[in-house]
Amino acid sequence: MRLSFPVKISIISVLFMLILLTGCGFLSGLLSEPAPKPEIGPAGKPAESKANPPFMERFFSAPAELYDLEATAGVVFEGINKENWSQAQAGLTNLQTLWQQVKAAVGDKKGVKEGDAAIEKLTAAINAKKVTDSYESLIKFMGSVSDIGKSYKLSPIADIIAVSNGIRNVSFFVEDKNWGKAAAKVKELQGTWEKVKPSMEQVGILGEITRTHATVNQMKDAITAENNGAFQEQQATINESMARIREFFRGK
C-alpha cells in the first residue's frame, strides 16, 4: 500500500524529532558536570584522591629537602638495624626537622598525610626500641616521601627512594640472617632498579649508574651463597654509589 504524501511527511517529522531528542540527550550528557564522587562503595569508602598539580608545576625541580630526608633515613636505618638506639634517635630528630621543612615546601601533595602518620609511628617505635616496628615504619614513611617526589617529573627523587628502600629491605633481613626473605627482597630490588635506571642515566653520573647495576647483581650472588662478608662489601659499595647519585641530582 502506498502512503500519501502528507502521511510520509508526518512519519519523517516524527523520526526527525526522535533523532533530535536523542541527540540532545547525548549532548547534554557530554556537557553536564561529572557525577559527584560516591561516599561509599561495596567494601567501604573509595580511596582519597588528590587533584593533579598544575601542568607546569609538574616540571619543577624537587625541593632539596626531599634528598636530605633520604640521606637522613640512611642514618636512622643503620641505627635501627644495628640496634644503636642513640644513633637512631639522633637521626630521627633530624628527620622530624626536615619533614616540617618539606611540608612547608610541598604543601598538600599526595603522600603528606601518610607521611605524618608514618613518622608518628616511627617515633613511637624508636622510643620503645622496637626493631621491626621501627624498620617497617621507616620504610612506610620513605614510601610516602617517594609519593611526594612523583609529582616532580624532572627529578628522580622518587626513584632514588624506591631503590634505597629496596636496599634497606635486603639489608634488614640479611642482618636477621633470614636468607630466604633476603633473597626475595633482593629480587624485588633488581626489578625496581631495572625499572628506574633509565630515569637516572645522565651525563656526569653514568659511571655510578653502571657501578650500581653491577653491585645489585653481586648482592644477589652473595645472598644466594648466604655469604654475609661478601654482602657487606657490596652493601658498602652500593651505599657509596647511591649517595653519589643522590647528591648529583640534589637541587637540580
Backbone as CSV, one residue per row, in Angstrom:
resi,resn,N_x,N_y,N_z,CA_x,CA_y,CA_z,C_x,C_y,C_z
1,MET,0.841,-1.180,0.000,0.000,0.000,0.000,0.876,1.230,0.000
2,ARG,0.553,2.140,-0.903,1.328,3.377,-0.993,0.809,4.393,0.014
3,LEU,1.777,5.117,0.632,1.383,6.160,1.586,1.244,7.475,0.860
4,SER,0.284,8.224,1.312,0.090,9.545,0.691,1.212,10.475,1.093
5,PHE,1.388,11.520,0.383,2.468,12.482,0.648,2.372,13.087,2.045
6,PRO,1.183,13.523,2.512,1.080,14.089,3.875,1.477,13.080,4.950
7,VAL,1.137,11.804,4.726,1.481,10.779,5.714,2.988,10.594,5.761
8,LYS,3.603,10.580,4.584,5.060,10.456,4.528,5.738,11.594,5.293
9,ILE,5.235,12.801,5.083,5.787,13.978,5.761,5.653,13.822,7.269
10,SER,4.520,13.319,7.738,4.278,13.146,9.177,5.264,12.144,9.772
11,ILE,5.464,11.022,9.051,6.394,9.990,9.538,7.813,10.536,9.618
12,ILE,8.208,11.252,8.562,9.555,11.845,8.534,9.726,12.833,9.681
13,SER,8.689,13.614,9.963,8.752,14.609,11.047,8.924,13.939,12.400
14,VAL,8.180,12.836,12.596,8.282,12.108,13.872,9.686,11.522,14.053
15,LEU,10.214,10.910,12.963,11.565,10.354,13.023,12.595,11.428,13.300
16,PHE,12.439,12.579,12.676,13.365,13.696,12.872,13.365,14.158,14.323
17,MET,12.169,14.234,14.918,12.058,14.678,16.308,12.698,13.671,17.259
18,LEU,12.510,12.371,16.943,13.117,11.342,17.796,14.640,11.431,17.761
19,ILE,15.177,11.614,16.546,16.634,11.734,16.402,17.132,12.972,17.121
20,LEU,16.390,14.066,16.984,16.791,15.324,17.620,16.814,15.201,19.132
21,LEU,15.768,14.576,19.684,15.688,14.425,21.142,16.787,13.510,21.664
22,THR,17.045,12.430,20.930,18.120,11.515,21.331,19.461,12.210,21.313
23,GLY,19.700,12.977,20.249,20.951,13.722,20.126,21.107,14.748,21.215
24,CYS,20.024,15.434,21.575,20.088,16.445,22.640,20.432,15.797,23.979
25,GLY,19.842,14.613,24.206,20.146,13.916,25.450,21.598,13.504,25.510
26,PHE,22.131,13.038,24.377,23.534,12.635,24.313,24.447,13.830,24.539
27,LEU,24.116,14.972,23.868,24.915,16.182,24.008,24.866,16.705,25.429
28,SER,23.648,16.617,26.024,23.519,17.078,27.405,24.391,16.262,28.339
29,GLY,24.486,14.954,28.059,25.343,14.089,28.870,26.798,14.466,28.763
30,LEU,27.230,14.861,27.563,28.619,15.253,27.364,28.946,16.546,28.082
31,LEU,27.997,17.476,28.070,28.252,18.811,28.607,27.987,18.913,30.096
32,SER,27.258,17.968,30.652,26.898,18.065,32.066,28.112,17.866,32.956
33,GLU,28.003,18.310,34.201,29.066,18.139,35.188,29.259,16.660,35.497
34,PRO,30.500,16.210,35.780,30.703,14.809,36.143,29.964,14.469,37.423
35,ALA,29.572,13.231,37.546,28.842,12.799,38.741,29.716,12.982,39.969
36,PRO,29.128,13.391,41.088,29.936,13.558,42.302,30.515,12.238,42.759
37,LYS,31.677,12.323,43.408,32.334,11.111,43.902,31.472,10.462,44.977
38,PRO,31.212,9.158,44.863,30.383,8.493,45.862,31.074,8.452,47.223
39,GLU,30.261,8.467,48.257,30.809,8.452,49.613,31.156,7.048,50.086
40,ILE,30.523,6.063,49.498,30.732,4.694,49.962,30.637,3.739,48.778
41,GLY,31.397,2.653,48.831,31.353,1.630,47.797,31.027,0.292,48.407
42,PRO,31.144,-0.795,47.632,30.760,-2.115,48.134,31.523,-2.560,49.380
43,ALA,32.770,-2.122,49.507,33.581,-2.577,50.642,34.047,-1.428,51.520
44,GLY,33.425,-0.282,51.380,33.813,0.847,52.217,34.014,2.110,51.406
45,LYS,34.765,3.042,51.980,34.982,4.331,51.335,35.973,4.205,50.178
46,PRO,35.728,4.943,49.077,36.719,4.958,47.984,38.011,5.604,48.443
47,ALA,39.102,5.353,47.704,40.392,5.938,48.053,40.327,7.445,47.948
48,GLU,41.021,8.097,48.861,41.081,9.553,48.824,41.998,9.967,47.677
49,SER,41.531,10.875,46.838,42.328,11.267,45.673,42.692,12.739,45.748
50,LYS,43.835,13.059,45.166,44.300,14.437,45.089,44.260,14.872,43.631
51,ALA,43.908,16.128,43.420,43.929,16.655,42.059,45.366,16.707,41.554
52,ASN,45.534,16.486,40.247,46.869,16.615,39.666,47.363,18.041,39.840
53,PRO,48.659,18.240,40.093,49.175,19.605,40.213,49.077,20.314,38.874
54,PRO,49.094,21.655,38.849,49.080,22.384,37.581,50.161,21.861,36.650
55,PHE,49.869,21.883,35.341,50.756,21.248,34.360,52.205,21.685,34.516
56,MET,52.453,23.000,34.592,53.832,23.490,34.663,54.512,23.099,35.963
57,GLU,53.724,22.998,37.039,54.303,22.661,38.350,54.904,21.270,38.349
58,ARG,54.417,20.396,37.471,54.922,19.034,37.420,56.372,18.993,36.938
59,PHE,56.841,20.086,36.353,58.184,20.098,35.783,59.148,20.956,36.605
60,PHE,58.751,21.311,37.836,59.659,21.989,38.748,60.619,20.954,39.332
61,SER,61.775,21.424,39.791,62.706,20.544,40.493,62.167,20.238,41.886
62,ALA,62.461,19.043,42.355,62.031,18.679,43.703,62.823,19.480,44.730
63,PRO,62.189,19.864,45.851,62.920,20.566,46.904,64.116,19.746,47.384
64,ALA,65.210,20.411,47.652,66.434,19.720,48.092,66.194,18.943,49.384
65,GLU,65.235,19.410,50.203,64.961,18.732,51.475,64.486,17.295,51.279
66,LEU,63.876,16.988,50.128,63.468,15.605,49.878,64.696,14.698,49.776
67,TYR,65.752,15.208,49.145,67.011,14.456,49.057,67.664,14.349,50.432
68,ASP,67.548,15.416,51.226,68.133,15.396,52.570,67.409,14.391,53.474
69,LEU,66.088,14.255,53.266,65.339,13.244,54.019,65.869,11.846,53.715
70,GLU,66.164,11.590,52.438,66.694,10.271,52.058,68.047,10.016,52.711
71,ALA,68.906,11.040,52.726,70.217,10.888,53.363,70.054,10.588,54.857
72,THR,69.158,11.299,55.518,68.948,11.117,56.954,68.303,9.771,57.248
73,ALA,67.465,9.297,56.342,66.834,7.990,56.534,67.887,6.889,56.634
74,GLY,68.998,7.055,55.906,70.080,6.079,55.984,70.685,6.013,57.369
75,VAL,70.828,7.168,58.007,71.373,7.226,59.370,70.411,6.534,60.342
76,VAL,69.109,6.842,60.194,68.106,6.250,61.076,68.075,4.730,60.894
77,PHE,68.087,4.289,59.636,68.008,2.855,59.372,69.205,2.108,59.954
78,GLU,70.395,2.642,59.769,71.580,1.977,60.307,71.477,1.829,61.820
79,GLY,70.985,2.872,62.483,70.805,2.800,63.932,69.810,1.729,64.334
80,ILE,68.699,1.640,63.570,67.690,0.612,63.859,68.264,-0.773,63.612
81,ASN,68.908,-0.957,62.464,69.376,-2.281,62.049,70.464,-2.820,62.968
82,LYS,71.281,-1.916,63.515,72.365,-2.328,64.421,71.951,-2.191,65.885
83,GLU,70.683,-1.809,66.091,70.155,-1.556,67.436,71.011,-0.554,68.202
84,ASN,71.491,0.442,67.462,72.204,1.579,68.055,71.164,2.681,68.244
85,TRP,70.485,2.647,69.371,69.309,3.495,69.547,69.658,4.962,69.721
86,SER,70.851,5.273,70.197,71.252,6.688,70.279,71.416,7.270,68.870
87,GLN,71.982,6.480,67.946,72.105,6.933,66.560,70.723,7.062,65.915
88,ALA,69.864,6.074,66.157,68.520,6.116,65.583,67.751,7.331,66.093
89,GLN,67.895,7.633,67.380,67.181,8.761,67.977,67.693,10.090,67.432
90,ALA,69.017,10.215,67.306,69.597,11.452,66.757,69.165,11.647,65.308
91,GLY,69.174,10.545,64.538,68.724,10.639,63.147,67.259,10.996,63.057
92,LEU,66.453,10.443,63.943,65.019,10.733,63.958,64.766,12.212,64.217
93,THR,65.516,12.801,65.132,65.351,14.230,65.426,65.593,15.068,64.171
94,ASN,66.647,14.734,63.429,66.919,15.445,62.176,65.831,15.181,61.142
95,LEU,65.346,13.940,61.106,64.292,13.564,60.163,63.023,14.380,60.428
96,GLN,62.674,14.524,61.691,61.474,15.288,62.055,61.603,16.761,61.645
97,THR,62.785,17.336,61.850,63.018,18.738,61.470,62.897,18.914,59.964
98,LEU,63.541,18.014,59.219,63.478,18.082,57.755,62.057,17.883,57.249
99,TRP,61.319,17.013,57.896,59.945,16.732,57.465,59.079,17.982,57.555
100,GLN,59.253,18.753,58.611,58.495,20.005,58.731,58.868,20.972,57.604
101,GLN,60.145,21.012,57.246,60.589,21.875,56.146,60.012,21.401,54.815
102,VAL,59.984,20.092,54.626,59.419,19.532,53.396,57.941,19.885,53.281
103,LYS,57.198,19.726,54.364,55.767,20.020,54.317,55.504,21.486,53.975
104,ALA,56.347,22.369,54.494,56.194,23.795,54.177,56.488,24.063,52.702
105,ALA,57.392,23.260,52.118,57.793,23.478,50.721,56.825,22.863,49.720
106,VAL,56.219,21.723,50.063,55.410,21.000,49.069,53.917,21.223,49.214
107,GLY,53.462,21.724,50.363,52.034,21.948,50.541,51.273,20.646,50.730
108,ASP,50.063,20.606,50.187,49.154,19.483,50.432,49.227,18.447,49.310
109,LYS,50.428,17.942,49.043,50.579,16.945,47.990,50.227,15.550,48.500
110,LYS,49.949,14.661,47.548,49.693,13.266,47.897,50.928,12.693,48.577
111,GLY,50.742,12.061,49.709,51.840,11.478,50.466,52.107,12.182,51.781
112,VAL,51.696,13.449,51.891,51.976,14.223,53.111,51.202,13.652,54.297
113,LYS,49.927,13.402,54.109,49.091,12.868,55.191,49.617,11.506,55.658
114,GLU,49.983,10.665,54.675,50.504,9.345,55.002,51.864,9.441,55.701
115,GLY,52.666,10.424,55.280,53.959,10.652,55.910,53.821,11.054,57.366
116,ASP,52.855,11.902,57.652,52.600,12.319,59.036,52.285,11.108,59.921
117,ALA,51.412,10.237,59.400,51.023,9.055,60.182,52.211,8.117,60.385
118,ALA,53.036,7.946,59.336,54.162,7.016,59.420,55.255,7.515,60.359
119,ILE,55.543,8.817,60.329,56.622,9.322,61.189,56.180,9.320,62.656
120,GLU,54.886,9.427,62.864,54.378,9.326,64.240,54.598,7.909,64.776
121,LYS,54.319,6.899,63.933,54.544,5.505,64.341,56.035,5.215,64.478
122,LEU,56.842,5.817,63.596,58.291,5.628,63.665,58.838,6.177,64.981
123,THR,58.361,7.341,65.377,58.811,7.965,66.630,58.479,7.066,67.826
124,ALA,57.261,6.547,67.838,56.841,5.678,68.951,57.672,4.391,68.977
125,ALA,57.948,3.838,67.801,58.693,2.576,67.734,60.143,2.745,68.167
126,ILE,60.772,3.841,67.753,62.163,4.088,68.153,62.238,4.364,69.652
127,ASN,61.300,5.147,70.145,61.280,5.426,71.587,61.124,4.140,72.392
128,ALA,60.369,3.174,71.844,60.159,1.893,72.529,61.244,0.875,72.197
129,LYS,62.190,1.259,71.318,63.299,0.385,70.891,62.794,-0.928,70.301
130,LYS,61.792,-0.829,69.437,61.233,-1.984,68.748,61.818,-2.039,67.341
131,VAL,62.658,-3.023,67.085,63.415,-3.077,65.833,62.506,-3.212,64.614
132,THR,61.672,-4.240,64.587,60.842,-4.500,63.405,59.850,-3.377,63.159
133,ASP,59.192,-2.894,64.212,58.238,-1.795,64.054,58.931,-0.533,63.548
134,SER,60.131,-0.288,64.038,60.888,0.897,63.608,61.249,0.791,62.129
135,TYR,61.747,-0.370,61.747,62.119,-0.617,60.342,60.913,-0.458,59.424
136,GLU,59.799,-1.097,59.759,58.610,-1.046,58.906,58.052,0.369,58.804
137,SER,58.081,1.114,59.901,57.571,2.488,59.882,58.473,3.405,59.056
138,LEU,59.788,3.181,59.126,60.716,3.984,58.325,60.496,3.715,56.835
139,ILE,60.339,2.438,56.460,60.084,2.084,55.059,58.795,2.745,54.583
140,LYS,57.758,2.696,55.416,56.475,3.295,55.049,56.595,4.814,54.930
141,PHE,57.320,5.434,55.845,57.493,6.884,55.801,58.215,7.294,54.518
142,MET,59.299,6.611,54.190,60.047,6.964,52.991,59.252,6.645,51.728
143,GLY,58.376,5.652,51.793,57.474,5.398,50.675,56.540,6.580,50.437
144,SER,56.088,7.202,51.519,55.243,8.397,51.403,56.028,9.565,50.816
145,VAL,57.293,9.689,51.218,58.149,10.740,50.661,58.344,10.500,49.159
146,SER,58.491,9.235,48.784,58.614,8.888,47.370,57.359,9.297,46.604
147,ASP,56.179,9.097,47.202,54.928,9.511,46.556,54.919,11.018,46.309
148,ILE,55.423,11.780,47.265,55.521,13.233,47.073,56.441,13.535,45.898
149,GLY,57.573,12.826,45.851,58.553,13.060,44.795,58.035,12.775,43.397
150,LYS,57.032,11.897,43.274,56.499,11.540,41.951,55.857,12.715,41.234
151,SER,55.468,13.754,41.966,54.831,14.904,41.315,55.848,15.836,40.667
152,TYR,57.146,15.580,40.897,58.204,16.390,40.282,58.839,15.570,39.162
153,LYS,58.351,15.784,37.943,58.705,14.908,36.826,60.152,15.048,36.373
154,LEU,60.801,16.170,36.677,62.181,16.364,36.240,63.198,15.789,37.227
155,SER,62.738,15.386,38.395,63.647,14.914,39.442,63.428,13.427,39.713
156,PRO,64.500,12.643,39.771,64.345,11.200,40.016,64.303,10.837,41.495
157,ILE,63.944,11.789,42.364,63.982,11.524,43.800,63.085,10.348,44.182
158,ALA,61.908,10.217,43.552,61.017,9.101,43.883,61.686,7.770,43.553
159,ASP,62.400,7.729,42.421,63.089,6.507,42.015,64.273,6.200,42.935
160,ILE,64.998,7.235,43.334,66.130,7.044,44.245,65.649,6.459,45.578
161,ILE,64.539,6.981,46.084,64.000,6.469,47.344,63.514,5.036,47.177
162,ALA,62.900,4.721,46.036,62.419,3.358,45.796,63.582,2.365,45.839
163,VAL,64.702,2.724,45.206,65.883,1.857,45.231,66.446,1.772,46.646
164,SER,66.541,2.905,47.315,67.089,2.925,48.679,66.240,2.100,49.638
165,ASN,64.922,2.196,49.518,64.046,1.367,50.347,64.274,-0.116,50.049
166,GLY,64.508,-0.430,48.766,64.813,-1.807,48.392,66.087,-2.307,49.039
167,ILE,67.106,-1.464,49.061,68.380,-1.828,49.702,68.183,-2.022,51.206
168,ARG,67.410,-1.131,51.812,67.148,-1.263,53.252,66.404,-2.567,53.557
169,ASN,65.451,-2.926,52.696,64.721,-4.183,52.897,65.667,-5.387,52.875
170,VAL,66.560,-5.412,51.898,67.515,-6.522,51.784,68.421,-6.560,53.018
171,SER,68.963,-5.407,53.378,69.903,-5.324,54.492,69.271,-5.774,55.804
172,PHE,68.015,-5.422,56.007,67.337,-5.772,57.253,67.279,-7.290,57.431
173,PHE,66.945,-8.014,56.372,66.788,-9.465,56.501,68.127,-10.197,56.481
174,VAL,69.144,-9.599,55.844,70.486,-10.183,55.962,70.969,-10.061,57.403
175,GLU,70.757,-8.881,58.006,71.154,-8.669,59.397,70.472,-9.681,60.316
176,ASP,69.241,-10.054,59.969,68.462,-11.009,60.759,68.792,-12.451,60.392
177,LYS,69.715,-12.633,59.426,70.112,-13.965,58.934,68.931,-14.729,58.342
178,ASN,67.953,-13.998,57.857,66.801,-14.612,57.191,67.086,-14.598,55.685
179,TRP,67.854,-15.598,55.235,68.337,-15.598,53.854,67.230,-15.797,52.833
180,GLY,66.197,-16.537,53.197,65.078,-16.735,52.279,64.362,-15.431,51.986
181,LYS,64.092,-14.688,53.054,63.424,-13.387,52.882,64.346,-12.399,52.180
182,ALA,65.627,-12.436,52.496,66.592,-11.553,51.846,66.653,-11.837,50.346
183,ALA,66.569,-13.120,49.967,66.596,-13.484,48.546,65.382,-12.921,47.815
184,ALA,64.212,-12.978,48.468,63.004,-12.412,47.857,63.125,-10.897,47.715
185,LYS,63.707,-10.252,48.725,63.835,-8.795,48.701,64.880,-8.326,47.690
186,VAL,65.948,-9.100,47.510,66.957,-8.680,46.530,66.410,-8.855,45.114
187,LYS,65.522,-9.832,44.921,64.869,-9.981,43.624,63.972,-8.777,43.348
188,GLU,63.241,-8.311,44.368,62.423,-7.096,44.234,63.301,-5.891,43.916
189,LEU,64.456,-5.815,44.581,65.386,-4.720,44.342,65.859,-4.714,42.892
190,GLN,66.190,-5.881,42.365,66.610,-5.973,40.965,65.532,-5.440,40.029
191,GLY,64.280,-5.843,40.282,63.174,-5.381,39.451,62.994,-3.876,39.525
192,THR,63.089,-3.330,40.737,62.959,-1.880,40.920,64.073,-1.148,40.191
193,TRP,65.296,-1.639,40.354,66.446,-0.984,39.727,66.320,-0.974,38.203
194,GLU,65.952,-2.103,37.619,65.798,-2.177,36.164,64.738,-1.196,35.668
195,LYS,63.699,-1.022,36.451,62.602,-0.137,36.063,63.003,1.334,36.107
196,VAL,63.759,1.734,37.134,64.025,3.165,37.341,65.373,3.622,36.778
197,LYS,66.249,2.695,36.461,67.598,3.047,35.995,67.594,4.069,34.853
198,PRO,66.720,3.930,33.838,66.747,4.896,32.733,66.516,6.347,33.166
199,SER,65.752,6.546,34.251,65.469,7.925,34.687,66.705,8.607,35.258
200,MET,67.733,7.843,35.611,68.936,8.410,36.224,70.123,8.473,35.268
201,GLU,69.970,7.922,34.092,71.098,7.843,33.158,71.342,9.189,32.481
202,GLN,72.189,9.983,33.121,72.550,11.300,32.596,74.071,11.440,32.572
203,VAL,74.539,12.266,31.657,75.976,12.540,31.577,76.440,13.126,32.905
204,GLY,77.527,12.618,33.423,78.064,13.094,34.693,77.870,12.112,35.825
205,ILE,76.963,11.152,35.622,76.702,10.177,36.691,76.614,8.750,36.134
206,LEU,76.887,8.579,34.855,76.747,7.270,34.208,77.655,6.209,34.834
207,GLY,78.844,6.622,35.276,79.765,5.671,35.900,79.159,5.035,37.138
208,GLU,78.510,5.843,37.979,77.896,5.310,39.205,76.667,4.469,38.886
209,ILE,75.960,4.820,37.810,74.801,4.012,37.409,75.261,2.611,37.011
210,THR,76.330,2.555,36.216,76.887,1.268,35.793,77.387,0.475,36.995
211,ARG,78.057,1.164,37.903,78.592,0.514,39.107,77.455,-0.041,39.971
212,THR,76.399,0.735,40.130,75.260,0.288,40.934,74.605,-0.934,40.301
213,HIS,74.478,-0.917,38.980,73.867,-2.045,38.272,74.637,-3.336,38.569
214,ALA,75.948,-3.263,38.483,76.780,-4.438,38.757,76.667,-4.857,40.221
215,THR,76.612,-3.886,41.117,76.571,-4.193,42.555,75.280,-4.894,42.941
216,VAL,74.159,-4.469,42.365,72.881,-5.134,42.665,72.968,-6.615,42.317
217,ASN,73.544,-6.921,41.154,73.687,-8.325,40.748,74.625,-9.093,41.683
218,GLN,75.692,-8.427,42.130,76.639,-9.082,43.035,76.040,-9.287,44.424
219,MET,75.166,-8.368,44.835,74.449,-8.550,46.102,73.585,-9.808,46.039
220,LYS,72.935,-10.002,44.897,72.100,-11.192,44.746,72.947,-12.455,44.854
221,ASP,74.111,-12.452,44.224,75.006,-13.622,44.281,75.446,-13.903,45.715
222,ALA,75.760,-12.844,46.459,76.207,-13.015,47.847,75.097,-13.598,48.715
223,ILE,73.862,-13.174,48.456,72.733,-13.681,49.243,72.434,-15.128,48.869
224,THR,72.506,-15.434,47.576,72.292,-16.822,47.136,73.286,-17.759,47.815
225,ALA,74.530,-17.274,47.967,75.572,-18.072,48.628,75.523,-17.960,50.147
226,GLU,74.594,-17.132,50.659,74.480,-16.870,52.101,75.830,-16.454,52.679
227,ASN,76.495,-15.577,51.933,77.836,-15.097,52.297,77.718,-13.686,52.860
228,ASN,77.677,-13.578,54.172,77.468,-12.283,54.809,78.630,-11.323,54.544
229,GLY,79.861,-11.843,54.552,81.021,-10.987,54.305,80.967,-10.354,52.926
230,ALA,80.644,-11.155,51.905,80.548,-10.627,50.541,79.407,-9.612,50.433
231,PHE,78.302,-9.902,51.117,77.178,-8.967,51.079,77.571,-7.623,51.691
232,GLN,78.284,-7.642,52.822,78.666,-6.394,53.476,79.566,-5.551,52.566
233,GLU,80.428,-6.200,51.795,81.275,-5.475,50.843,80.428,-4.804,49.766
234,GLN,79.459,-5.538,49.234,78.603,-4.978,48.182,77.688,-3.885,48.743
235,GLN,77.260,-4.054,49.986,76.428,-3.022,50.598,77.206,-1.721,50.765
236,ALA,78.462,-1.818,51.161,79.293,-0.620,51.299,79.457,0.073,49.942
237,THR,79.619,-0.725,48.890,79.779,-0.163,47.544,78.515,0.534,47.077
238,ILE,77.372,-0.111,47.281,76.120,0.486,46.805,75.735,1.701,47.651
239,ASN,76.121,1.696,48.938,75.889,2.877,49.772,76.601,4.094,49.177
240,GLU,77.851,3.892,48.771,78.625,4.992,48.198,78.040,5.442,46.858
241,SER,77.688,4.479,46.016,77.158,4.820,44.687,75.833,5.572,44.786
242,MET,74.920,5.067,45.599,73.611,5.720,45.715,73.728,7.094,46.361
243,ALA,74.696,7.269,47.278,74.923,8.596,47.863,75.420,9.569,46.805
244,ARG,76.297,9.116,45.924,76.798,9.973,44.845,75.679,10.333,43.871
245,ILE,74.842,9.354,43.552,73.707,9.608,42.659,72.752,10.618,43.297
246,ARG,72.466,10.418,44.572,71.562,11.335,45.293,72.113,12.765,45.269
247,GLU,73.394,12.925,45.572,73.988,14.257,45.618,74.088,14.888,44.225
248,PHE,74.241,14.074,43.194,74.306,14.590,41.828,72.989,15.275,41.449
249,PHE,71.874,14.673,41.833,70.566,15.211,41.439,69.998,16.222,42.437
250,ARG,70.568,16.303,43.627,70.017,17.199,44.659,70.006,18.645,44.162
251,GLY,68.837,19.256,44.201,68.704,20.666,43.830,68.621,20.929,42.344
252,LYS,68.674,19.858,41.505,68.607,20.063,40.057,67.165,20.067,39.577
